[in-house]
Amino acid sequence: MRRTSPLAVTSLVCGLLGWSLLPWLGSLVAVITGHLARAEIRRTPELDGDGMAVAGLVLGYVQFAATLVGIAVLLLFFGGLVWLGTAS
């Protein structure tokens, strides 16, 4: 019987926490443990959980991308307000 990698479970749980309770910290842990889990699963044939590791990676990376897009939108919005204020 194959057992599930604890790092894959950690990656998935932290990826979910990255979207709820621990926005950046959870995502960072999800990405790191996701990569470690995938490497461990490739090295050890009796381990399973690659799908959970990938899900944790996706959740972590999407959270980082959403944060960067949100920051860019805020900067553009407030930059536009400053520009409008100085143009008149």
Biopython code that builds the backbone (N, CA, C, O; Angstrom):
import numpy as np
from Bio.PDB.StructureBuilder import StructureBuilder

atoms = [
    (1, "MET", "N", (0.831, -1.179, 0.000)),
    (1, "MET", "CA", (0.000, 0.000, 0.000)),
    (1, "MET", "C", (0.880, 1.248, 0.000)),
    (1, "MET", "O", (1.847, 1.339, 0.756)),
    (2, "ARG", "N", (0.536, 2.194, -0.847)),
    (2, "ARG", "CA", (1.305, 3.434, -0.918)),
    (2, "ARG", "C", (0.800, 4.404, 0.143)),
    (2, "ARG", "O", (-0.401, 4.501, 0.399)),
    (3, "ARG", "N", (1.732, 5.111, 0.748)),
    (3, "ARG", "CA", (1.331, 6.106, 1.744)),
    (3, "ARG", "C", (1.506, 7.509, 1.158)),
    (3, "ARG", "O", (2.306, 7.720, 0.247)),
    (4, "THR", "N", (0.758, 8.442, 1.689)),
    (4, "THR", "CA", (0.766, 9.816, 1.189)),
    (4, "THR", "C", (1.899, 10.600, 1.819)),
    (4, "THR", "O", (2.162, 10.480, 3.015)),
    (5, "SER", "N", (2.559, 11.391, 1.018)),
    (5, "SER", "CA", (3.649, 12.229, 1.500)),
    (5, "SER", "C", (3.123, 13.293, 2.463)),
    (5, "SER", "O", (2.196, 14.029, 2.123)),
    (6, "PRO", "N", (3.704, 13.381, 3.659)),
    (6, "PRO", "CA", (3.274, 14.431, 4.601)),
    (6, "PRO", "C", (3.536, 15.837, 4.064)),
    (6, "PRO", "O", (2.801, 16.772, 4.380)),
    (7, "LEU", "N", (4.583, 15.986, 3.253)),
    (7, "LEU", "CA", (4.855, 17.303, 2.672)),
    (7, "LEU", "C", (3.768, 17.709, 1.678)),
    (7, "LEU", "O", (3.443, 18.891, 1.566)),
    (8, "ALA", "N", (3.206, 16.742, 0.959)),
    (8, "ALA", "CA", (2.125, 17.046, 0.022)),
    (8, "ALA", "C", (0.884, 17.507, 0.778)),
    (8, "ALA", "O", (0.214, 18.455, 0.368)),
    (9, "VAL", "N", (0.586, 16.837, 1.875)),
    (9, "VAL", "CA", (-0.562, 17.241, 2.698)),
    (9, "VAL", "C", (-0.333, 18.636, 3.266)),
    (9, "VAL", "O", (-1.243, 19.464, 3.267)),
    (10, "THR", "N", (0.875, 18.895, 3.746)),
    (10, "THR", "CA", (1.221, 20.215, 4.280)),
    (10, "THR", "C", (1.070, 21.285, 3.216)),
    (10, "THR", "O", (0.559, 22.370, 3.494)),
    (11, "SER", "N", (1.510, 20.991, 1.999)),
    (11, "SER", "CA", (1.407, 21.948, 0.912)),
    (11, "SER", "C", (-0.049, 22.292, 0.615)),
    (11, "SER", "O", (-0.391, 23.462, 0.445)),
    (12, "LEU", "N", (-0.894, 21.288, 0.553)),
    (12, "LEU", "CA", (-2.308, 21.530, 0.270)),
    (12, "LEU", "C", (-2.971, 22.320, 1.392)),
    (12, "LEU", "O", (-3.708, 23.270, 1.129)),
    (13, "VAL", "N", (-2.717, 21.936, 2.633)),
    (13, "VAL", "CA", (-3.331, 22.627, 3.768)),
    (13, "VAL", "C", (-2.861, 24.085, 3.826)),
    (13, "VAL", "O", (-3.666, 24.991, 4.041)),
    (14, "CYS", "N", (-1.569, 24.305, 3.636)),
    (14, "CYS", "CA", (-1.045, 25.674, 3.679)),
    (14, "CYS", "C", (-1.523, 26.491, 2.477)),
    (14, "CYS", "O", (-1.722, 27.700, 2.591)),
    (15, "GLY", "N", (-1.705, 25.842, 1.338)),
    (15, "GLY", "CA", (-2.271, 26.539, 0.188)),
    (15, "GLY", "C", (-3.684, 27.022, 0.463)),
    (15, "GLY", "O", (-4.060, 28.123, 0.061)),
    (16, "LEU", "N", (-4.469, 26.197, 1.149)),
    (16, "LEU", "CA", (-5.820, 26.618, 1.536)),
    (16, "LEU", "C", (-5.770, 27.717, 2.597)),
    (16, "LEU", "O", (-6.556, 28.663, 2.553)),
    (17, "LEU", "N", (-4.847, 27.589, 3.549)),
    (17, "LEU", "CA", (-4.698, 28.633, 4.556)),
    (17, "LEU", "C", (-4.232, 29.948, 3.944)),
    (17, "LEU", "O", (-4.549, 31.024, 4.450)),
    (18, "GLY", "N", (-3.483, 29.854, 2.859)),
    (18, "GLY", "CA", (-3.028, 31.058, 2.172)),
    (18, "GLY", "C", (-4.165, 31.879, 1.597)),
    (18, "GLY", "O", (-4.010, 33.076, 1.356)),
    (19, "TRP", "N", (-5.298, 31.251, 1.377)),
    (19, "TRP", "CA", (-6.468, 31.964, 0.867)),
    (19, "TRP", "C", (-7.419, 32.361, 1.974)),
    (19, "TRP", "O", (-8.425, 33.021, 1.712)),
    (20, "SER", "N", (-7.121, 31.970, 3.226)),
    (20, "SER", "CA", (-8.073, 32.288, 4.290)),
    (20, "SER", "C", (-7.387, 32.965, 5.480)),
    (20, "SER", "O", (-7.531, 34.174, 5.660)),
    (21, "LEU", "N", (-6.659, 32.220, 6.280)),
    (21, "LEU", "CA", (-6.153, 32.760, 7.542)),
    (21, "LEU", "C", (-4.748, 33.361, 7.461)),
    (21, "LEU", "O", (-4.457, 34.338, 8.152)),
    (22, "LEU", "N", (-3.890, 32.803, 6.644)),
    (22, "LEU", "CA", (-2.486, 33.242, 6.575)),
    (22, "LEU", "C", (-2.115, 33.599, 5.140)),
    (22, "LEU", "O", (-1.422, 32.822, 4.483)),
    (23, "PRO", "N", (-2.552, 34.746, 4.633)),
    (23, "PRO", "CA", (-2.434, 35.014, 3.203)),
    (23, "PRO", "C", (-1.046, 34.799, 2.599)),
    (23, "PRO", "O", (-0.923, 33.994, 1.675)),
    (24, "TRP", "N", (-0.024, 35.458, 3.058)),
    (24, "TRP", "CA", (1.264, 35.310, 2.376)),
    (24, "TRP", "C", (2.099, 34.192, 2.971)),
    (24, "TRP", "O", (2.796, 33.486, 2.244)),
    (25, "LEU", "N", (2.038, 34.026, 4.255)),
    (25, "LEU", "CA", (2.824, 32.986, 4.913)),
    (25, "LEU", "C", (2.366, 31.598, 4.484)),
    (25, "LEU", "O", (3.192, 30.740, 4.174)),
    (26, "GLY", "N", (1.073, 31.377, 4.466)),
    (26, "GLY", "CA", (0.546, 30.089, 4.039)),
    (26, "GLY", "C", (0.920, 29.765, 2.606)),
    (26, "GLY", "O", (1.251, 28.623, 2.286)),
    (27, "SER", "N", (0.868, 30.778, 1.739)),
    (27, "SER", "CA", (1.221, 30.564, 0.336)),
    (27, "SER", "C", (2.702, 30.256, 0.168)),
    (27, "SER", "O", (3.076, 29.409, -0.642)),
    (28, "LEU", "N", (3.538, 30.938, 0.927)),
    (28, "LEU", "CA", (4.976, 30.687, 0.847)),
    (28, "LEU", "C", (5.298, 29.264, 1.298)),
    (28, "LEU", "O", (6.077, 28.568, 0.646)),
    (29, "VAL", "N", (4.706, 28.833, 2.405)),
    (29, "VAL", "CA", (4.937, 27.475, 2.901)),
    (29, "VAL", "C", (4.385, 26.455, 1.902)),
    (29, "VAL", "O", (4.994, 25.407, 1.691)),
    (30, "ALA", "N", (3.233, 26.755, 1.284)),
    (30, "ALA", "CA", (2.642, 25.841, 0.307)),
    (30, "ALA", "C", (3.562, 25.641, -0.896)),
    (30, "ALA", "O", (3.724, 24.520, -1.377)),
    (31, "VAL", "N", (4.157, 26.719, -1.376)),
    (31, "VAL", "CA", (5.046, 26.619, -2.537)),
    (31, "VAL", "C", (6.303, 25.836, -2.179)),
    (31, "VAL", "O", (6.722, 24.957, -2.932)),
    (32, "ILE", "N", (6.904, 26.145, -1.045)),
    (32, "ILE", "CA", (8.142, 25.469, -0.661)),
    (32, "ILE", "C", (7.893, 23.982, -0.422)),
    (32, "ILE", "O", (8.610, 23.136, -0.957)),
    (33, "THR", "N", (6.879, 23.664, 0.378)),
    (33, "THR", "CA", (6.627, 22.252, 0.676)),
    (33, "THR", "C", (6.088, 21.510, -0.543)),
    (33, "THR", "O", (6.289, 20.301, -0.663)),
    (34, "GLY", "N", (5.409, 22.208, -1.446)),
    (34, "GLY", "CA", (4.941, 21.568, -2.677)),
    (34, "GLY", "C", (6.094, 21.108, -3.545)),
    (34, "GLY", "O", (6.083, 19.995, -4.072)),
    (35, "HIS", "N", (7.093, 21.971, -3.691)),
    (35, "HIS", "CA", (8.272, 21.571, -4.474)),
    (35, "HIS", "C", (9.041, 20.446, -3.789)),
    (35, "HIS", "O", (9.495, 19.507, -4.443)),
    (36, "LEU", "N", (9.184, 20.547, -2.471)),
    (36, "LEU", "CA", (9.872, 19.483, -1.732)),
    (36, "LEU", "C", (9.116, 18.155, -1.833)),
    (36, "LEU", "O", (9.727, 17.096, -1.980)),
    (37, "ALA", "N", (7.792, 18.219, -1.754)),
    (37, "ALA", "CA", (6.976, 16.999, -1.828)),
    (37, "ALA", "C", (7.092, 16.348, -3.201)),
    (37, "ALA", "O", (7.221, 15.127, -3.298)),
    (38, "ARG", "N", (7.048, 17.146, -4.259)),
    (38, "ARG", "CA", (7.146, 16.560, -5.597)),
    (38, "ARG", "C", (8.498, 15.901, -5.806)),
    (38, "ARG", "O", (8.577, 14.842, -6.428)),
    (39, "ALA", "N", (9.564, 16.509, -5.297)),
    (39, "ALA", "CA", (10.892, 15.901, -5.409)),
    (39, "ALA", "C", (10.954, 14.609, -4.594)),
    (39, "ALA", "O", (11.518, 13.612, -5.043)),
    (40, "GLU", "N", (10.376, 14.634, -3.404)),
    (40, "GLU", "CA", (10.371, 13.441, -2.544)),
    (40, "GLU", "C", (9.565, 12.311, -3.190)),
    (40, "GLU", "O", (9.969, 11.150, -3.136)),
    (41, "ILE", "N", (8.439, 12.646, -3.792)),
    (41, "ILE", "CA", (7.587, 11.635, -4.438)),
    (41, "ILE", "C", (8.285, 11.026, -5.645)),
    (41, "ILE", "O", (8.157, 9.826, -5.891)),
    (42, "ARG", "N", (9.021, 11.832, -6.400)),
    (42, "ARG", "CA", (9.776, 11.288, -7.553)),
    (42, "ARG", "C", (10.902, 10.374, -7.096)),
    (42, "ARG", "O", (11.196, 9.380, -7.760)),
    (43, "ARG", "N", (11.543, 10.698, -5.965)),
    (43, "ARG", "CA", (12.652, 9.884, -5.457)),
    (43, "ARG", "C", (12.187, 8.593, -4.815)),
    (43, "ARG", "O", (12.881, 7.580, -4.899)),
    (44, "THR", "N", (11.020, 8.606, -4.171)),
    (44, "THR", "CA", (10.538, 7.469, -3.394)),
    (44, "THR", "C", (9.293, 6.894, -4.055)),
    (44, "THR", "O", (8.224, 7.498, -3.970)),
    (45, "PRO", "N", (9.404, 5.740, -4.714)),
    (45, "PRO", "CA", (8.259, 5.199, -5.465)),
    (45, "PRO", "C", (7.075, 4.777, -4.607)),
    (45, "PRO", "O", (5.957, 4.696, -5.116)),
    (46, "GLU", "N", (7.284, 4.507, -3.326)),
    (46, "GLU", "CA", (6.150, 4.072, -2.507)),
    (46, "GLU", "C", (5.341, 5.238, -1.930)),
    (46, "GLU", "O", (4.388, 5.014, -1.183)),
    (47, "LEU", "N", (5.708, 6.479, -2.265)),
    (47, "LEU", "CA", (4.957, 7.643, -1.793)),
    (47, "LEU", "C", (3.956, 8.089, -2.851)),
    (47, "LEU", "O", (4.206, 7.982, -4.052)),
    (48, "ASP", "N", (2.829, 8.585, -2.384)),
    (48, "ASP", "CA", (1.781, 9.110, -3.245)),
    (48, "ASP", "C", (1.485, 10.542, -2.805)),
    (48, "ASP", "O", (2.001, 10.992, -1.782)),
    (49, "GLY", "N", (0.668, 11.255, -3.560)),
    (49, "GLY", "CA", (0.268, 12.602, -3.161)),
    (49, "GLY", "C", (0.724, 13.689, -4.099)),
    (49, "GLY", "O", (0.714, 14.864, -3.731)),
    (50, "ASP", "N", (1.128, 13.323, -5.318)),
    (50, "ASP", "CA", (1.591, 14.340, -6.260)),
    (50, "ASP", "C", (0.485, 15.340, -6.586)),
    (50, "ASP", "O", (0.755, 16.529, -6.755)),
    (51, "GLY", "N", (-0.745, 14.872, -6.676)),
    (51, "GLY", "CA", (-1.861, 15.776, -6.963)),
    (51, "GLY", "C", (-2.067, 16.803, -5.866)),
    (51, "GLY", "O", (-2.349, 17.969, -6.144)),
    (52, "MET", "N", (-1.924, 16.370, -4.611)),
    (52, "MET", "CA", (-2.047, 17.314, -3.502)),
    (52, "MET", "C", (-0.915, 18.336, -3.526)),
    (52, "MET", "O", (-1.134, 19.515, -3.247)),
    (53, "ALA", "N", (0.291, 17.887, -3.858)),
    (53, "ALA", "CA", (1.424, 18.804, -3.929)),
    (53, "ALA", "C", (1.212, 19.826, -5.042)),
    (53, "ALA", "O", (1.496, 21.010, -4.861)),
    (54, "VAL", "N", (0.720, 19.378, -6.177)),
    (54, "VAL", "CA", (0.461, 20.294, -7.293)),
    (54, "VAL", "C", (-0.647, 21.283, -6.918)),
    (54, "VAL", "O", (-0.551, 22.469, -7.232)),
    (55, "ALA", "N", (-1.683, 20.804, -6.255)),
    (55, "ALA", "CA", (-2.769, 21.691, -5.823)),
    (55, "ALA", "C", (-2.244, 22.758, -4.858)),
    (55, "ALA", "O", (-2.622, 23.925, -4.959)),
    (56, "GLY", "N", (-1.381, 22.363, -3.928)),
    (56, "GLY", "CA", (-0.778, 23.331, -3.019)),
    (56, "GLY", "C", (0.081, 24.346, -3.761)),
    (56, "GLY", "O", (0.049, 25.538, -3.453)),
    (57, "LEU", "N", (0.848, 23.873, -4.739)),
    (57, "LEU", "CA", (1.655, 24.788, -5.552)),
    (57, "LEU", "C", (0.779, 25.782, -6.306)),
    (57, "LEU", "O", (1.062, 26.980, -6.323)),
    (58, "VAL", "N", (-0.276, 25.285, -6.925)),
    (58, "VAL", "CA", (-1.162, 26.168, -7.691)),
    (58, "VAL", "C", (-1.808, 27.199, -6.782)),
    (58, "VAL", "O", (-1.847, 28.384, -7.114)),
    (59, "LEU", "N", (-2.318, 26.756, -5.636)),
    (59, "LEU", "CA", (-2.939, 27.698, -4.701)),
    (59, "LEU", "C", (-1.942, 28.755, -4.225)),
    (59, "LEU", "O", (-2.282, 29.934, -4.124)),
    (60, "GLY", "N", (-0.723, 28.333, -3.935)),
    (60, "GLY", "CA", (0.290, 29.286, -3.473)),
    (60, "GLY", "C", (0.695, 30.273, -4.541)),
    (60, "GLY", "O", (0.752, 31.475, -4.282)),
    (61, "TYR", "N", (0.978, 29.787, -5.743)),
    (61, "TYR", "CA", (1.395, 30.685, -6.819)),
    (61, "TYR", "C", (0.276, 31.619, -7.263)),
    (61, "TYR", "O", (0.532, 32.783, -7.570)),
    (62, "VAL", "N", (-0.957, 31.128, -7.301)),
    (62, "VAL", "CA", (-2.075, 31.994, -7.687)),
    (62, "VAL", "C", (-2.297, 33.083, -6.641)),
    (62, "VAL", "O", (-2.633, 34.216, -6.985)),
    (63, "GLN", "N", (-2.111, 32.744, -5.374)),
    (63, "GLN", "CA", (-2.228, 33.764, -4.321)),
    (63, "GLN", "C", (-1.170, 34.847, -4.506)),
    (63, "GLN", "O", (-1.470, 36.033, -4.376)),
    (64, "PHE", "N", (0.059, 34.452, -4.805)),
    (64, "PHE", "CA", (1.114, 35.441, -5.045)),
    (64, "PHE", "C", (0.783, 36.310, -6.259)),
    (64, "PHE", "O", (0.955, 37.528, -6.215)),
    (65, "ALA", "N", (0.314, 35.695, -7.334)),
    (65, "ALA", "CA", (-0.037, 36.450, -8.542)),
    (65, "ALA", "C", (-1.194, 37.408, -8.269)),
    (65, "ALA", "O", (-1.174, 38.550, -8.727)),
    (66, "ALA", "N", (-2.193, 36.954, -7.530)),
    (66, "ALA", "CA", (-3.328, 37.821, -7.202)),
    (66, "ALA", "C", (-2.884, 39.004, -6.344)),
    (66, "ALA", "O", (-3.387, 40.116, -6.508)),
    (67, "THR", "N", (-1.957, 38.770, -5.445)),
    (67, "THR", "CA", (-1.434, 39.853, -4.626)),
    (67, "THR", "C", (-0.702, 40.881, -5.480)),
    (67, "THR", "O", (-0.892, 42.085, -5.304)),
    (68, "LEU", "N", (0.137, 40.413, -6.408)),
    (68, "LEU", "CA", (0.860, 41.337, -7.280)),
    (68, "LEU", "C", (-0.087, 42.128, -8.173)),
    (68, "LEU", "O", (0.107, 43.328, -8.373)),
    (69, "VAL", "N", (-1.105, 41.470, -8.709)),
    (69, "VAL", "CA", (-2.088, 42.176, -9.539)),
    (69, "VAL", "C", (-2.842, 43.204, -8.698)),
    (69, "VAL", "O", (-3.083, 44.321, -9.156)),
    (70, "GLY", "N", (-3.213, 42.836, -7.480)),
    (70, "GLY", "CA", (-3.906, 43.770, -6.593)),
    (70, "GLY", "C", (-3.057, 44.988, -6.267)),
    (70, "GLY", "O", (-3.563, 46.111, -6.250)),
    (71, "ILE", "N", (-1.784, 44.778, -6.010)),
    (71, "ILE", "CA", (-0.884, 45.898, -5.728)),
    (71, "ILE", "C", (-0.755, 46.789, -6.955)),
    (71, "ILE", "O", (-0.778, 48.014, -6.835)),
    (72, "ALA", "N", (-0.619, 46.186, -8.140)),
    (72, "ALA", "CA", (-0.512, 46.978, -9.369)),
    (72, "ALA", "C", (-1.775, 47.799, -9.610)),
    (72, "ALA", "O", (-1.692, 48.961, -10.006)),
    (73, "VAL", "N", (-2.941, 47.204, -9.373)),
    (73, "VAL", "CA", (-4.204, 47.928, -9.562)),
    (73, "VAL", "C", (-4.284, 49.101, -8.580)),
    (73, "VAL", "O", (-4.671, 50.205, -8.962)),
    (74, "LEU", "N", (-3.925, 48.864, -7.333)),
    (74, "LEU", "CA", (-3.947, 49.954, -6.350)),
    (74, "LEU", "C", (-2.989, 51.078, -6.733)),
    (74, "LEU", "O", (-3.348, 52.252, -6.650)),
    (75, "LEU", "N", (-1.784, 50.729, -7.148)),
    (75, "LEU", "CA", (-0.820, 51.758, -7.544)),
    (75, "LEU", "C", (-1.308, 52.543, -8.754)),
    (75, "LEU", "O", (-1.183, 53.767, -8.797)),
    (76, "LEU", "N", (-1.865, 51.840, -9.736)),
    (76, "LEU", "CA", (-2.380, 52.539, -10.912)),
    (76, "LEU", "C", (-3.573, 53.423, -10.562)),
    (76, "LEU", "O", (-3.689, 54.536, -11.074)),
    (77, "PHE", "N", (-4.457, 52.937, -9.695)),
    (77, "PHE", "CA", (-5.630, 53.715, -9.304)),
    (77, "PHE", "C", (-5.219, 54.975, -8.557)),
    (77, "PHE", "O", (-5.631, 56.078, -8.916)),
    (78, "PHE", "N", (-4.404, 54.810, -7.513)),
    (78, "PHE", "CA", (-4.009, 55.982, -6.739)),
    (78, "PHE", "C", (-3.048, 56.871, -7.507)),
    (78, "PHE", "O", (-3.044, 58.087, -7.310)),
    (79, "GLY", "N", (-2.234, 56.292, -8.376)),
    (79, "GLY", "CA", (-1.392, 57.104, -9.252)),
    (79, "GLY", "C", (-2.226, 57.935, -10.203)),
    (79, "GLY", "O", (-1.888, 59.084, -10.485)),
    (80, "GLY", "N", (-3.312, 57.366, -10.700)),
    (80, "GLY", "CA", (-4.218, 58.103, -11.577)),
    (80, "GLY", "C", (-4.910, 59.228, -10.810)),
    (80, "GLY", "O", (-5.111, 60.315, -11.353)),
    (81, "LEU", "N", (-5.274, 58.976, -9.556)),
    (81, "LEU", "CA", (-5.891, 60.047, -8.762)),
    (81, "LEU", "C", (-4.911, 61.194, -8.529)),
    (81, "LEU", "O", (-5.288, 62.364, -8.608)),
    (82, "VAL", "N", (-3.663, 60.859, -8.244)),
    (82, "VAL", "CA", (-2.649, 61.896, -8.047)),
    (82, "VAL", "C", (-2.445, 62.665, -9.352)),
    (82, "VAL", "O", (-2.317, 63.890, -9.341)),
    (83, "TRP", "N", (-2.415, 61.961, -10.451)),
    (83, "TRP", "CA", (-2.227, 62.611, -11.746)),
    (83, "TRP", "C", (-3.397, 63.550, -12.052)),
    (83, "TRP", "O", (-3.197, 64.668, -12.526)),
    (84, "LEU", "N", (-4.615, 63.086, -11.777)),
    (84, "LEU", "CA", (-5.789, 63.936, -11.986)),
    (84, "LEU", "C", (-5.748, 65.168, -11.072)),
    (84, "LEU", "O", (-6.141, 66.262, -11.478)),
    (85, "GLY", "N", (-5.275, 64.981, -9.850)),
    (85, "GLY", "CA", (-5.191, 66.102, -8.916)),
    (85, "GLY", "C", (-4.177, 67.141, -9.330)),
    (85, "GLY", "O", (-4.381, 68.331, -9.091)),
    (86, "THR", "N", (-3.091, 66.721, -9.944)),
    (86, "THR", "CA", (-2.058, 67.673, -10.362)),
    (86, "THR", "C", (-2.341, 68.259, -11.737)),
    (86, "THR", "O", (-1.777, 69.294, -12.093)),
    (87, "ALA", "N", (-3.209, 67.611, -12.518)),
    (87, "ALA", "CA", (-3.485, 68.087, -13.889)),
    (87, "ALA", "C", (-4.406, 69.286, -13.882)),
    (87, "ALA", "O", (-4.411, 70.048, -14.849)),
    (88, "SER", "N", (-5.183, 69.484, -12.838)),
    (88, "SER", "CA", (-6.140, 70.591, -12.878)),
    (88, "SER", "C", (-5.659, 71.833, -12.213)),
    (88, "SER", "O", (-6.376, 72.834, -12.181)),
]
sb = StructureBuilder()
sb.init_structure("model")
sb.init_model(0)
sb.init_chain("A")
sb.init_seg("    ")
for serial, (resi, resn, name, xyz) in enumerate(atoms, 1):
    if name == "N":
        sb.init_residue(resn, " ", resi, " ")
    sb.init_atom(name, np.array(xyz, "f"), 0.0, 1.0, " ", f" {name:<3s}", serial, name[0])
structure = sb.get_structure()
